[in-house]
Amino acid sequence: MSIIQVPRVINAFARLTRLGGSLMPPEVLEAMRVAAGAYVDLHAFQRACGERLAALTGNEAAYVCTGAAAGLFLTGLACAVGADPQAIARLPELGGKTELVLHRAHHIAYTPSLRLTGLRLVALGNGDQIHASQLEAVLSERTAAVVYVAGAAYARGVLPLPETIAIAHARGVPVIVDAAAQLPPVENLWRFTRELGADLAIFSGGKDLCGPQASGLIVGRADLIGAVAANGAPHQTLGRSMKVGKEEMAGLVAAVERYLTLDHAARLAGFERTVSEWGEALSDLPGLTAARSFPNEAGQPTPRLKLTIDPGVARLDAAALARALWDGDPRIAVDDSEPGAVYLTPDTLEPGEADIIVERLRALMGPLPRPPAL
Ligand SMILES: *Cc1c(COP(=O)(O)O)cnc(C)c1O
């Protein structure tokens, strides 16, 4: 970077906030630039952006927040206190609705954003097994909502989403879907709400949408989106600390417009090509076994390359390899969270970077040069 001197990173890991999230395409930057150049009635602009996003995604209503974690907080509050200004002004003191229900397996790294609402989190099941009657038993007039984390990576030990929705709705309880990283597939923008009947769904603006890093998209029921807006900035409410600017709003609209025009089949074919080229280019390295892995770490339907490393044969074990890749110039970030393996992700790469990764891996893991024979 030119202003602040920290080393550039080739991101072969995932769209992680700690690596800068994603890269904004020109149309998103241009929308943010235009928005930055004018004063507006922010309430009206927020509403207009929401209407446009609702139309684009085939939802009743939509709202731009500062990220999916903020979306969890705002939707939790919206389901607890609604749009009533007096109830909102009393926060963090709650009214009659004091609980959020979620599967124990859905208590994840982002759950603290739900705790921040002050609502009690009721854990469902043991993380491994669950029966429908257990959900029925914990729902009561105190339940503000059921929060459900979508995706193949969170499917163990939980009721299927349609069943969860049916049980919750039978008792008048709304369901919030955390779908932060569930793009692709693009159809998820309307699938959870319009097709499966969830009341609200939340997406990160700064992951595959490649919108502003500090943006998130909430879609769903118009009355609940209205309650989200009443709880959020620019109102001077509890949600004010998660202020979203006109630049993020405009940037997210441009990002969703762009995302809907992408050729997602061609993108996926490109990822598959990169993974298979990586496999071929790395298959002869001693102690490395290369194989396609699917779906990715977030359960999205995109491939990665898994390098299984035999530490007795390879020059470096998996952890040392990940460290060496990070310590090089430019830095290369890979997923080494599974012991004995390193995963390479194609979706986050810029042109030319897949080849740089191969060169670096061959330099680090190739056979040592042999001394000339005597
Ligand atoms: C990334 C993620 C979040 C947080 O999203 P931000 O937009 O970074 O706030 C929340 N939930 C899940 C499941 C995620 O993957």
The ligand as a MOL file (V3000), in Angstrom:
LIG
                    3D

  0  0  0     0  0            999 V3000
M  V30 BEGIN CTAB
M  V30 COUNTS 15 15 0 0 0
M  V30 BEGIN ATOM
M  V30 1 C -18.3980 -13.3510 7.9860 0
M  V30 2 C -19.5290 -13.8110 8.8350 0
M  V30 3 C -20.1770 -12.9170 9.7030 0
M  V30 4 C -19.6990 -11.4970 9.8980 0
M  V30 5 O -19.8300 -10.7530 8.7350 0
M  V30 6 P -19.2830 -9.2280 8.6280 0
M  V30 7 O -19.9200 -8.7340 7.3770 0
M  V30 8 O -17.8000 -9.3260 8.5360 0
M  V30 9 O -19.7230 -8.5040 9.8360 0
M  V30 10 C -21.2620 -13.3730 10.4210 0
M  V30 11 N -21.6900 -14.6510 10.3070 0
M  V30 12 C -21.0830 -15.5510 9.5030 0
M  V30 13 C -21.6010 -16.9490 9.4230 0
M  V30 14 C -19.9720 -15.1610 8.7370 0
M  V30 15 O -19.3630 -16.0390 7.9340 0
M  V30 END ATOM
M  V30 BEGIN BOND
M  V30 1 1 1 2
M  V30 2 1 2 3
M  V30 3 2 2 14
M  V30 4 1 3 4
M  V30 5 2 3 10
M  V30 6 1 4 5
M  V30 7 1 5 6
M  V30 8 2 6 7
M  V30 9 1 6 8
M  V30 10 1 6 9
M  V30 11 1 10 11
M  V30 12 2 11 12
M  V30 13 1 12 13
M  V30 14 1 12 14
M  V30 15 1 14 15
M  V30 END BOND
M  V30 END CTAB
M  END
